[in-house]
Amino acid sequence: LGVKESHQMAIFRIIAAILHLGNLEIQSERDGDACSVSSEDEHLNSFCGLLGVEHSQMQHWLCHRK
């Protein structure tokens, strides 16, 4: 298709991160009013590593609306 190898790797990294995000386990708290993500979740670790984002920030913002 004429896509450079560096672009292909970036695309694969994004797709892999999205697939890991789909496997993330989010626990409901307080009768469904809140949620949390385990800091030791291997899929969250992989997601953050692939995209180069901070683990604590991603863990926080996956469970907060603002």
Buried (B, 14 or more C-beta within 10 A) or exposed (E): EEEEEEEEEEEEBEEBBEEBBEEBEEEEEEEEEEEEBEEEBEBBBBBBEBBEEEBEEBBEEBBEEE
